Amino acid sequence: MNFLTQTHGSIEVITVDADRIDAAVAIQFKDQMREAVAETGDRVILNLENVAFIDSSGLGAIVAAMKLMPDGKKLELAGLTTTVDKVFRMTRMDSIFAIHSDVDSAVQNAA
């Protein structure tokens, strides 16, 4: 699993360069997120625009990544495809995460 990382001031944008976050890659995802968020700004935006499918293991890995965030720092989501957005809404995770339509709006809006 590859991540592409960009910095916008104190905001780090991590783009997941994979079409699935499922049981096959959940542990790898969590490990890479642990490294990626260790030295971040105040906000981390996880860009999921390339992710077409997520299962319960993938959802759990994203929640685990949120819990890995250092105190006072936030993990936000952006660019959810229709299918991935549906998973977040059905599990009510949309009430836990700030979800933005795309990276540009996430960067412009402090959640």
N, C-alpha and C positions, 0 to 999 in steps of 0.2 A: 504494500500500500504506500502510495506516495502522497506527500503533502507539499503544497506550494505555499510559501509564507511571504507575506508582504507587511510592511509597517507603514502606518499612517499616523504620524505623531506618536501618541501613547497607545494607539490601537494596533493590535496585531491581528491580521487576517490570515487564517489558515484555511486553504482550499483543499478539500479532499479530492484527490485525483484518482477516483475509483467509481465504478457504477453501482457497487453494492457494499453495504456494511452489514455483514451477517456473521453467523457463528464461525465461519471459516477464517475470518479476519479480525474478529472482535478483540482478541487478546493483543494482537499486533497493533491494532488501532489504539487501544488503551495505552500500551507501552510508548508508542510514538507521541501520543498526546501528552503523556507525563513529561517527556523530554521537551516538547514544544512549549508547554505552559510554564516551565520552571523559571524562566527569566523573561517575563512578559510585562507589558504595560498594564494599565488599569483595566482594560477591556480586551477580550479575545473574541473575535467573530469567527465562528466555524462556518465556512461557506460550503454548503452541501448541494450546489447547483448541478454537479456532475453525478450525484448519487440518485439512481433511479429506484433502488430497493433497499429497505432496511427491515430487519427482523427484530425479534425481542432481544437477541444477543447484541445486536448493533445498538439498539436503543439503550440497553444496559451499559454498553461501553461509553456512550455519550454522557449518560448520567454519571458514570464513574469519572469521566474526564472533568465534569463540572465539579465533582467533589475533590478533585486533585488541585483545583485552582487555589493559589495562595489566598490567605485571608484578605478580604476587601477587594478582590478582583472578580470580574464577572465573565462568564462564558455565555455568549449570545449566538443565535443561529441565523443564517441568511440563505436565501436562494433555494428554499425547499421545493422540490418538485411536487406535483399534485399527489402522487402516491405516498411520498415521505411525509408530506404535510398531513395527510389523512391519518397516518400512524400516530403522529404527535397529538393530533386532536382526539382520536379515539381513546388514547391512553391518558388523556388530560395532561400530557407533558407540556402542552402549549401554555399551561398556567404556571409552569416552573421556569421555562426559558423565555427570554425576550426573543421573538421571532420577527425577522425583517424580510421584506419581499426580495431584496437583493443587497449586495455588499455596499453599493453607493448609499442607499438609504440608511443602512446600519451605521456607516461611518459618519453620516451627517446628523443622525439622531442619537443623542445620549439616552440610553434606556434606563 
